[in-house]
């Protein structure tokens, strides 16, 4: 340890600043503050102390609580020393009160609250707390991830007591983002039958939110946020409920609009296209949609004639669109036919099904979104460094070794993967199937932390969990059928799956089972 300290101190200050900048600020402070005067001066530098992250993040991007020991040291020793430099704080609700009581933060204007529980929102967002003035007067940029794991709150109460309170309590906020989750246990904004003064603000210019219904998206465009120029919205559900009663106002102020959803909508032509045609002042448009029940694919000619031609100021169009068509001769079109309808750089592929059904997946390049709609065997590949979450699905053909290699190479920074395929593989690759002079290539997903194999044939369980087939050094969460797990691990005795299983911190299986001693020895971190 002494040799390491000497080596660090031998480096010039400029190099040390570069090294510390690559570390998480909270960890760097806790490890280096108080070692000696020189390191104190460096870690307390104005450049390094403007943004402090005190939320502990696991490999699957979920936050764990800051330990009491670390929290006390930050509040008693570190924060009082640097408080005047802090412009941005990232923290969790359990530590919020201690951190804000530790010192004033006169230059703080950006706050990121990770995994804010509903009860904590009701407690912290009121005028009685001594640091309420910081929230109300100083914070202009607010990012809040709300969670209700127990699902104890109705959607109406969530809108009024949490989302509504945030809008009214943070009176200086202009940039507001609600953390986006795609699992059912995380709450969404629901505004039906609620008054228009819920989620009202005369100052917000940037809003990022997840809503329950598409009509909730429309309600946020009814004039209650008339200064808003950037709107990023994720929709959980599209319905055929008429939206004519919702009067849209202020659409001419919008410069950037992003509409995303993982569910299929059959109301694309009736609801989405008419909305977009009214956004004539847009400069940037992002669409991530699954469109169903159409006779023709959503392609370049349609997008230009029906939507983009109404946006004379548009400079950037980013999209990821899947279209399912039924009872149409459109399935005769090729991927090249679709590509030629676009002026900008795109790629696409088409899947053909019986009964004149087809699926076309088209996306703009370079691809900048973190989520891509599910890909199939016909996915042509490429490089998608931004994608973190992906599903692979095929109801017609099995996934073979070459496909997994293509996915591995195309998505080098993938964090979460779900496999949907119940078809047995045609060829199970083994080391003996290769020429003796060729190295057996293991499929590598070096950043994959969460894997869902609940909907996969047993062949794909072997593909991912056997150490002769795949290398998953970062995996710490697995979702799988218990019978498949029991078989692939040979009743929790196989050495071939031990490498993956020994590192798992979370195992999701539907059955409630009293596990054996061998099970816990095989999964020591559960």
C-alpha positions in Angstrom: 0.0 0.0 0.0 2.9 2.4 0.8 4.5 1.8 -2.6 1.2 2.7 -4.3 0.9 6.0 -2.4 4.5 6.9 -3.2 3.8 6.2 -6.9 0.7 8.4 -6.9 2.5 11.3 -5.3 5.3 11.1 -7.8 2.8 12.1 -10.5 2.3 15.8 -11.4 -0.9 17.5 -10.3 -2.2 17.6 -13.9 -2.0 13.9 -14.3 -3.6 13.3 -10.9 -6.6 15.5 -11.9 -7.1 13.5 -15.1 -7.0 10.2 -13.1 -9.4 11.5 -10.4 -11.8 12.9 -13.0 -12.3 9.3 -14.3 -13.3 8.1 -10.8 -16.8 8.6 -9.3 -16.5 11.8 -7.3 -18.0 10.4 -4.1 -15.6 7.4 -4.0 -12.6 9.6 -4.8 -13.4 12.0 -2.0 -13.9 9.3 0.5 -10.7 7.5 -0.4 -8.3 10.5 -0.9 -9.6 13.3 1.3 -7.4 13.6 4.5 -4.5 11.6 3.2 -2.2 14.7 3.0 -2.4 18.4 2.2 -1.4 18.0 -1.5 -4.2 15.5 -2.2 -6.7 17.5 -0.3 -5.9 20.5 -2.4 -6.3 18.5 -5.6 -9.6 16.7 -4.8 -11.0 20.0 -3.4 -10.1 21.9 -6.7 -13.0 24.0 -8.0 -13.2 22.0 -11.3 -13.4 18.7 -9.4 -16.0 19.7 -6.8 -18.6 21.3 -9.0 -20.5 18.0 -9.4 -20.7 15.5 -6.5 -22.2 12.0 -6.9 -23.2 10.5 -3.6 -25.5 7.8 -5.0 -24.0 4.3 -5.0 -24.7 2.5 -8.2 -24.5 -1.2 -8.9 -23.5 -2.8 -12.2 -27.2 -3.1 -13.3 -27.7 0.7 -12.8 -29.7 0.4 -9.7 -28.7 2.4 -6.6 -27.8 1.0 -3.2 -27.8 3.1 0.0 -24.8 5.1 1.0 -23.3 3.5 4.2 -23.7 5.4 7.5 -19.9 5.5 7.9 -19.4 7.2 4.5 -22.4 9.5 4.9 -21.2 10.8 8.3 -17.7 11.5 7.0 -19.1 13.4 4.0 -21.4 15.5 6.2 -18.9 16.2 9.0 -15.6 16.6 7.1 -15.9 16.8 3.3 -19.0 18.8 2.4 -18.4 21.7 4.8 -15.0 22.1 3.1 -16.3 22.2 -0.5 -19.9 23.3 -0.2 -19.3 26.7 -1.9 -18.0 25.0 -5.0 -20.9 22.5 -5.5 -23.2 23.2 -8.4 -24.7 19.7 -8.9 -25.6 17.0 -6.4 -26.6 13.4 -7.1 -28.0 11.7 -4.1 -30.6 9.3 -2.7 -33.5 10.1 -0.5 -32.2 8.3 2.7 -29.2 10.6 2.8 -30.8 13.8 1.6 -31.6 15.4 4.9 -28.2 14.8 6.4 -26.5 16.2 3.3 -28.5 19.3 3.2 -28.2 19.9 7.0 -24.4 19.6 6.7 -24.0 22.9 4.9 -25.3 25.6 2.7 -24.8 25.2 -1.0 -25.0 28.8 -2.4 -24.1 27.8 -5.9 -26.1 24.6 -6.2 -28.6 24.7 -9.1 -28.8 21.1 -10.3 -30.2 18.2 -8.3 -30.4 14.6 -9.2 -32.6 12.5 -6.8 -32.1 8.8 -7.4 -34.9 6.3 -6.5 -37.0 8.8 -4.6 -39.6 6.9 -2.6 -43.1 8.3 -2.5 -43.2 8.8 1.3 -39.9 10.7 1.1 -41.3 13.0 -1.6 -44.2 13.9 0.7 -41.8 14.6 3.6 -39.0 16.5 1.8 -41.1 18.7 -0.5 -42.6 21.1 2.0 -41.8 24.5 3.4 -41.2 23.4 7.0 -37.7 22.0 6.4 -34.8 24.4 7.0 -33.3 23.7 3.5 -36.6 24.2 1.6 -35.3 27.5 0.3 -32.6 25.7 -1.7 -35.2 23.6 -3.4 -37.5 26.5 -4.1 -35.1 29.3 -5.0 -31.9 27.8 -6.3 -32.7 24.6 -8.2 -33.2 25.2 -11.9 -32.4 21.7 -13.2 -34.1 18.7 -11.4 -33.8 15.0 -12.2 -36.1 12.8 -10.1 -36.4 9.0 -10.3 -39.6 8.1 -8.4 -40.2 4.5 -7.3 -43.0 2.7 -5.6 -41.8 -0.9 -5.3 -44.7 -1.8 -3.0 -47.3 -0.2 -5.4 -49.0 1.3 -2.4 -50.1 4.5 -4.1 -52.9 5.0 -6.6 -52.1 6.6 -9.9 -54.3 9.6 -9.0 -52.5 10.1 -5.7 -49.2 9.7 -7.4 -50.0 12.5 -9.8 -51.3 14.9 -7.2 -49.1 14.1 -4.2 -45.8 13.5 -5.9 -45.6 14.8 -9.5 -47.9 17.7 -8.8 -46.0 18.7 -5.7 -42.7 18.7 -7.5 -44.2 21.0 -10.1 -45.4 23.5 -7.5 -42.7 23.2 -4.9 -39.6 23.7 -7.1 -40.7 27.1 -8.2 -37.4 28.0 -10.0 -37.1 24.8 -12.1 -36.8 25.2 -15.8 -35.4 21.8 -16.7 -37.3 18.8 -15.2 -36.7 15.1 -15.9 -38.5 12.2 -14.3 -36.4 9.0 -14.4 -37.6 6.6 -17.0 -38.2 2.9 -16.1 -39.9 0.2 -18.2 -40.8 -2.3 -15.6 -44.4 -2.3 -14.2 -43.3 -1.7 -10.6 -42.2 1.8 -11.4 -45.0 4.5 -11.5 -46.1 6.6 -14.4 -47.9 9.9 -14.7 -51.7 9.6 -15.1 -53.8 12.8 -15.6 -57.2 11.6 -16.6 -60.1 13.4 -14.8 -57.6 15.5 -12.9 -57.8 19.4 -13.0 -55.4 21.2 -15.4 -53.6 22.9 -12.5 -52.0 19.6 -11.7 -48.5 19.6 -13.3 -48.7 23.3 -14.1 -45.7 25.5 -14.5 -45.0 28.9 -16.1 -41.2 28.4 -16.1 -40.5 24.8 -17.3 -38.9 24.8 -20.7 -37.6 21.2 -20.7 -39.7 18.2 -19.6 -38.8 14.5 -19.7 -41.5 12.2 -18.3 -43.1 8.8 -18.6 -46.9 8.7 -18.9 -49.5 6.0 -18.7 -51.7 6.9 -21.7 -51.0 8.7 -24.9 -53.8 11.1 -23.9 -51.7 12.0 -20.8 -49.1 13.2 -23.3 -51.7 15.3 -25.0 -52.8 16.8 -21.7 -49.3 18.0 -21.0 -49.6 19.9 -24.3 -52.9 21.6 -23.3 -51.2 24.9 -22.3 -50.4 24.1 -18.7 -46.7 24.2 -19.7 -46.8 27.0 -22.2 -43.1 27.9 -21.9 -42.0 24.3 -22.8 -39.8 24.1 -25.8 -38.4 20.5 -25.3 -40.7 17.6 -24.5 -39.4 14.0 -24.1 -42.2 11.6 -23.4 -42.4 7.8 -23.0 -45.9 6.3 -23.4 -46.9 3.1 -21.6 -50.2 2.5 -23.4 -52.1 3.6 -26.5 -55.9 3.3 -26.5 -58.7 4.2 -28.8 -60.2 6.6 -26.3 -61.1 9.8 -28.3 -58.8 12.7 -27.7 -60.9 15.4 -29.4 -61.9 16.9 -26.1 -58.2 17.7 -25.3 -57.4 21.1 -26.7 -53.8 21.5 -27.6 -52.1 24.9 -27.0 -48.5 26.2 -27.4 -47.3 23.6 -29.9 -45.6 26.5 -31.9 -43.2 26.9 -28.9 -41.9 23.3 -29.2 -38.4 23.0 -30.7 -37.5 19.5 -29.7 -40.0 16.6 -29.3 -39.3 12.9 -28.5 -42.0 10.3 -28.5 -41.0 6.8 -27.4 -42.9 3.6 -26.5 -42.2 -0.1 -26.2 -45.8 -1.2 -26.8 -47.5 -1.5 -30.2 -49.9 1.2 -31.2 -52.7 0.7 -33.7 -53.6 4.5 -33.6 -50.5 5.8 -35.3 -52.4 7.3 -38.3 -55.3 8.6 -36.2 -53.4 10.1 -33.2 -49.7 10.3 -33.6 -49.5 11.7 -37.2 -52.1 14.5 -36.6 -50.2 15.5 -33.5 -46.9 15.7 -35.3 -48.3 17.7 -38.2 -49.1 20.5 -35.7 -45.5 20.9 -34.5 -44.5 23.1 -37.4 -41.6 24.8 -35.5 -39.7 21.6 -34.5 -36.0 21.6 -35.0 -35.4 18.1 -33.6 -37.7 15.1 -33.7 -37.1 11.7 -32.2 -39.5 8.7 -32.7 -39.2 5.2 -31.2 -42.4 3.4 -32.1 -44.0 0.0 -32.8 -46.8 0.4 -35.3 -49.4 -2.3 -35.8 -52.4 -3.1 -38.0 -51.3 -1.2 -41.1 -51.5 -2.1 -44.8 -48.2 -0.4 -45.6 -44.9 0.0 -43.9 -43.9 3.3 -42.3 -41.1 4.3 -44.6 -39.3 7.4 -46.0 -41.9 8.6 -48.5 -44.8 8.4 -46.0 -42.8 10.1 -43.3 -41.8 13.0 -45.6 -45.2 13.5 -47.1 -47.3 13.1 -44.0 -45.0 14.6 -41.3 -41.7 16.1 -42.2 -43.1 18.3 -45.0 -44.9 20.3 -42.3 -41.7 21.0 -40.4 -39.7 23.5 -42.4 -37.3 24.2 -39.5 -36.4 20.5 -38.8 -32.7 19.9 -38.7 -32.5 16.5 -36.9 -34.7 13.4 -37.3 -33.8 10.4 -35.2 -36.0 7.3 -35.4 -36.4 3.6 -34.6 -39.7 2.3 -36.1 -41.1 -1.2 -36.4 -44.2 -1.7 -38.5 -46.4 -4.8 -38.5 -48.6 -5.1 -41.6 -51.4 -7.5 -42.3 -53.3 -8.6 -45.4 -51.1 -6.7 -47.8 -48.9 -7.2 -50.8 -46.4 -4.9 -49.2 -44.5 -7.9 -47.9 -43.1 -8.3 -51.4 -41.0 -5.2 -50.9 -37.3 -5.7 -50.0 -35.1 -3.9 -47.5 -33.4 -2.1 -50.4 -36.9 -0.8 -51.5 -37.4 0.7 -48.0 -33.9 2.2 -47.9 -34.4 4.0 -51.2 -37.4 5.9 -49.8 -35.1 7.8 -47.4 -32.7 10.7 -48.2 -30.9 10.3 -44.9 -28.6 7.4 -43.8 -30.8 4.5 -42.5 -30.8 0.7 -42.3 -33.6 -1.8 -42.1 -34.6 -5.4 -42.5 -37.9 -7.2 -43.1 -39.3 -10.4 -41.7 -41.9 -12.3 -43.7 -44.7 -14.4 -42.2 -47.6 -16.5 -43.5 -50.9 -15.0 -44.5 -49.4 -11.8 -46.0 -48.0 -10.5 -42.8 -44.7 -8.7 -42.5 -42.5 -6.8 -40.0 -40.2 -4.0 -41.1 -37.7 -2.5 -38.7 -36.1 0.8 -39.9 -33.8 3.1 -38.0 -31.7 6.2 -38.6 -27.9 6.0 -38.5 -25.8 6.7 -36.6 -28.0 5.3 -33.9 -28.0 7.5 -30.8 -30.7 6.0 -28.5 -30.0 3.7 -25.5 -32.9 1.4 -26.3 -33.5 -0.3 -29.6 -36.7 -2.3 -30.5 -36.3 -6.0 -30.6 -34.2 -7.5 -33.4 -34.6 -10.8 -35.2 -32.4 -13.2 -37.2 -32.6 -10.8 -40.2 -30.9 -8.0 -38.3 -28.0 -7.0 -40.6 -25.7 -5.9 -37.8 -23.6 -2.8 -37.5 -22.1 -0.8 -34.6 -24.5 0.5 -31.9 -22.3 1.8 -29.1 -25.1 3.7 -27.4 -27.6 0.8 -27.0 -27.8 -0.5 -23.5 -31.1 -2.4 -23.5 -32.1 -5.0 -26.1 -34.4 -7.9 -26.8 -33.8 -10.6 -29.5 -36.9 -12.4 -30.8 -37.9 -14.9 -33.5 -40.9 -17.1 -33.8 -39.9 -18.7 -37.1 -36.2 -19.6 -36.9 -33.8 -20.6 -34.1 -30.9 -18.4 -33.0 -27.6 -19.9 -34.1 -24.0 -19.2 -33.1 -23.4 -16.7 -35.9 -26.4 -14.6 -34.8 -25.1 -14.3 -31.2 -21.7 -13.3 -32.5 -23.4 -10.6 -34.6 -25.3 -9.3 -31.6 -22.1 -9.3 -29.5 -20.2 -7.3 -32.1 -23.0 -4.9 -32.9 -23.8 -4.0 -29.3 -20.4 -3.9 -27.4 -21.7 -1.9 -24.4 -25.0 -3.8 -23.9 -26.2 -3.9 -20.3 -29.5 -5.7 -20.4 -30.6 -8.5 -22.8 -33.9 -10.5 -23.1 -34.2 -13.6 -25.3 -37.5 -14.6 -26.8 -37.2 -17.8 -28.8 -38.7 -21.3 -28.1 -37.3 -23.0 -31.2 -34.5 -25.5 -30.8 -31.2 -24.7 -32.4 -30.3 -26.5 -35.6 -26.6 -26.7 -34.8 -25.2 -26.8 -31.2 -21.7 -25.5 -31.5 -19.0 -27.4 -29.7 -15.3 -27.0 -29.7 -15.0 -30.2 -31.7 -17.0 -28.6 -34.5 -14.2 -26.3 -35.4 -11.1 -27.1 -37.4 -8.2 -28.0 -35.1 -6.2 -24.9 -36.4 -9.0 -22.5 -35.5 -9.6 -21.1 -32.0 -13.0 -21.9 -30.5 -14.6 -18.4 -30.4 -16.6 -17.8 -27.2 -19.4 -15.2 -27.5 -18.5 -12.3 -25.3 -20.9 -9.8 -23.6 -18.4 -8.0 -21.4 -20.8 -5.3 -20.1 -23.9 -7.4 -19.8 -25.3 -7.1 -16.2 -28.9 -8.3 -16.6 -30.0 -11.3 -18.6 -33.6 -12.6 -19.0 -33.8 -16.2 -20.3 -37.4 -16.9 -19.0 -38.8 -17.1 -22.5 -35.9 -19.0 -24.1 -35.5 -22.6 -25.2 -33.0 -24.6 -23.1 -30.4 -24.4 -25.9 -30.1 -20.7 -25.2 -29.7 -21.3 -21.5 -26.6 -23.4 -22.4 -25.4 -20.9 -24.9 -25.2 -18.1 -22.2 -24.5 -20.0 -19.0 -21.9 -22.6 -20.0 -18.4 -21.1 -19.8 -17.4 -23.0 -23.0 -20.0 -21.0 -25.0 -20.1 -17.4 -23.5 -18.1 -15.0 -21.4 -20.2 -12.8 -19.1 -17.9 -11.2 -16.6 -20.3 -8.4 -15.5 -23.5 -10.4 -15.1 -25.1 -10.0 -11.7 -28.8 -10.5 -12.4 -30.5 -13.5 -14.1 -34.1 -14.2 -14.8 -34.8 -17.9 -15.7 -37.2 -20.8 -15.3 -36.2 -22.9 -12.2 -36.4 -26.2 -14.1 -33.9 -24.9 -16.7 -31.6 -23.6 -14.0 -31.7 -26.9 -12.2 -30.9 -28.8 -15.4 -28.1 -26.6 -16.7 -26.3 -26.5 -13.4 -26.8 -30.3 -12.9 -28.5 -29.7 -9.5 -26.0 -26.9 -8.6 -22.9 -29.0 -9.1 -21.6 -28.3 -12.6 -18.3 -26.5 -12.9 -19.2 -25.3 -16.4 -21.8 -22.9 -15.1 -20.2 -22.1 -11.8 -18.3 -19.0 -13.1 -21.5 -17.2 -14.0 -23.6 -18.3 -11.0 -21.0 -17.5 -8.4 -21.2 -13.8 -9.3 -25.0 -13.4 -9.4 -26.4 -11.0 -6.9 -30.0 -11.4 -8.0 -31.8 -14.4 -9.3 -35.4 -14.0 -10.5 -37.5 -17.2 -10.7 -41.2 -17.4 -10.6 -41.5 -20.3 -8.2 -41.3 -19.9 -4.4 -38.9 -22.6 -3.4 -37.0 -23.5 -0.2 -33.5 -23.8 -1.5 -31.0 -26.4 -0.5 -27.6 -25.9 1.1 -26.0 -26.7 -2.3 -28.0 -23.9 -3.9 -26.6 -21.2 -1.6 -23.1 -22.6 -1.9 -23.5 -22.4 -5.7 -24.8 -18.8 -5.5 -22.8 -17.3 -2.6 -23.7 -13.7 -3.3 -27.5 -14.1 -3.2 
